Amino acid sequence: MGGEIRASGGSQGVCERREAAAVPKKKLLTWHSTYGDICVLEQRLRQGRRGAQVRPFCEQAKISTREYSLPLQRALTDFGADHSFVEATKKVREHYGVELAASSVRARTLAHAKAIGAVEHEAPERPVQNLVTEMDGSMLPIVETKSGAGLDGRKGKRQFWREARLCCARPLDAVDCLYGATFGTVNIAGLLWHQVAQAAGLGPHSNSLSR
């Protein structure tokens, strides 16, 4: 593929060069999966002589180089949401025999969490009769870097605790909940709770089962 093309000259040499240029290029494509790293020799095409590159395999498999397969992303997100990222890597190693860095689990978990936050929920057409709702709080450690600490990010840091308040609401006959979270004051948490309950179907005549 990358070797030198030799021709005796004349039209025959031109034809050989054109034929070689029409041969699709193949490159090694590698991605992470629940079976370990997978490598395939990917065929890449081009639209015309200088057109855009077309990668049929990547489009059909919905994968790109050095990426993570959807089943592996699901496992990383599931373990990363329930445990620390370091513990999640141990779970992935135990269940799938795949060795990954904690930063990989963190990146995939945060990416899917951000995508969930962008999903817009449509409120029910009419208020529900029975609504289940709840709010609770948890103290979380926060690390803050002081200004003027210099280039060394390890210096000038302080750790303190803040309470995060999490609320949820769902109709009595539903499984999925709507959630809301805030570091704000009690008043802000109350307003958020009411907003989440309304999005789940709270109305003037709804029976609220809350705690």
NORRA-V917690 format. One record per residue. N is the residue number from 1. RES is the residue in one small letter. OMEGA is omega in radians with two decimals (NA if undefined). Layout:
BEGIN
<<N;RES;OMEGA> <N;RES;OMEGA>>
END
This chain:
BEGIN
<<1;m;-3.11> <2;g;-3.09> <3;g;-3.12> <4;e;3.11> <5;i;-3.13> <6;r;3.12> <7;a;-3.11> <8;s;3.12> <9;g;3.12> <10;g;-3.07> <11;s;-3.14> <12;q;3.10> <13;g;3.11> <14;v;-3.13> <15;c;3.13> <16;e;3.12> <17;r;3.13> <18;r;3.14> <19;e;3.12> <20;a;3.14> <21;a;-3.12> <22;a;3.13> <23;v;-3.13> <24;p;3.14> <25;k;3.10> <26;k;3.11> <27;k;-3.11> <28;l;3.13> <29;l;-3.09> <30;t;3.05> <31;w;-3.12> <32;h;3.12> <33;s;3.09> <34;t;3.07> <35;y;-3.05> <36;g;3.11> <37;d;3.14> <38;i;3.13> <39;c;3.07> <40;v;3.07> <41;l;-3.01> <42;e;3.07> <43;q;-3.13> <44;r;-3.11> <45;l;3.12> <46;r;3.13> <47;q;-3.10> <48;g;-3.11> <49;r;-3.10> <50;r;-3.12> <51;g;-3.12> <52;a;3.12> <53;q;-3.13> <54;v;-3.13> <55;r;-3.05> <56;p;-3.09> <57;f;-3.14> <58;c;-3.13> <59;e;-3.13> <60;q;-3.11> <61;a;-3.12> <62;k;-3.12> <63;i;3.06> <64;s;-3.02> <65;t;3.13> <66;r;3.13> <67;e;-3.10> <68;y;3.11> <69;s;-3.12> <70;l;3.07> <71;p;3.11> <72;l;3.08> <73;q;3.13> <74;r;3.12> <75;a;3.14> <76;l;-3.14> <77;t;-3.14> <78;d;3.14> <79;f;-3.11> <80;g;3.12> <81;a;-3.09> <82;d;-3.06> <83;h;3.00> <84;s;-3.09> <85;f;3.09> <86;v;3.11> <87;e;3.12> <88;a;3.10> <89;t;3.10> <90;k;3.11> <91;k;3.13> <92;v;3.11> <93;r;-3.10> <94;e;-3.03> <95;h;-3.04> <96;y;-3.11> <97;g;-3.11> <98;v;-3.13> <99;e;-3.14> <100;l;3.08> <101;a;3.11> <102;a;3.11> <103;s;3.10> <104;s;3.10> <105;v;-3.12> <106;r;-3.09> <107;a;-3.12> <108;r;-3.13> <109;t;-3.13> <110;l;3.13> <111;a;3.13> <112;h;3.07> <113;a;3.10> <114;k;3.13> <115;a;3.10> <116;i;-3.14> <117;g;-3.13> <118;a;-3.13> <119;v;3.14> <120;e;-3.14> <121;h;3.10> <122;e;3.14> <123;a;3.09> <124;p;-3.13> <125;e;3.11> <126;r;3.14> <127;p;3.13> <128;v;-3.10> <129;q;-3.11> <130;n;-3.09> <131;l;3.08> <132;v;-3.09> <133;t;-3.06> <134;e;3.02> <135;m;3.10> <136;d;-3.12> <137;g;3.12> <138;s;3.11> <139;m;-3.10> <140;l;3.09> <141;p;3.13> <142;i;3.10> <143;v;-3.11> <144;e;3.10> <145;t;-3.14> <146;k;3.10> <147;s;3.13> <148;g;-3.14> <149;a;3.14> <150;g;-3.10> <151;l;-3.13> <152;d;-3.09> <153;g;3.13> <154;r;-3.10> <155;k;3.07> <156;g;3.12> <157;k;3.04> <158;r;-3.14> <159;q;3.08> <160;f;-3.06> <161;w;3.06> <162;r;3.14> <163;e;3.02> <164;a;-3.13> <165;r;-3.10> <166;l;3.11> <167;c;3.11> <168;c;3.13> <169;a;3.09> <170;r;2.98> <171;p;-3.04> <172;l;-3.09> <173;d;-3.14> <174;a;3.13> <175;v;-3.10> <176;d;3.13> <177;c;2.92> <178;l;-3.05> <179;y;3.01> <180;g;-3.11> <181;a;-3.14> <182;t;2.96> <183;f;-3.03> <184;g;-3.10> <185;t;3.12> <186;v;3.12> <187;n;3.12> <188;i;3.10> <189;a;3.10> <190;g;3.10> <191;l;3.11> <192;l;3.12> <193;w;3.13> <194;h;3.13> <195;q;3.11> <196;v;3.12> <197;a;3.09> <198;q;3.12> <199;a;3.12> <200;a;3.07> <201;g;3.12> <202;l;3.11> <203;g;-3.11> <204;p;-3.07> <205;h;3.13> <206;s;3.03> <207;n;-3.07> <208;s;3.04> <209;l;-3.02> <210;s;3.05> <211;r;NA>>
END
